[in-house]
Amino acid sequence: MATFDWPALRMAGLRGLGLTPDVFWGLTPVELMVMLRPHHGPEALSRAGFEALMQSYPDLQDSAAFGQAKECDDG
């Protein structure tokens, strides 16, 4: 089982993250570690990436494809 450096974690939570004591002590160790970990998620989608997605998955122009009847102009 991993041991925790509670004084350092308290300092990081209370001073670094600005948590109140009740919020800090209400967190699970996993929640606290997630909050302290630098974000390493995917980068935002670029315009070129968005355009590539649009090419791969174009919007359907035919409204019947969505189960809607086409309007008929008798006029």
Secondary structure, 3 states (H helix, E strand, C coil): CCCCCHHHHHHHHHHHCCCCHHHHHHCCHHHHHHHHCCCCCCCCCCHHHHHHHHHHCCCCCCHHHHCCCCCCCCC
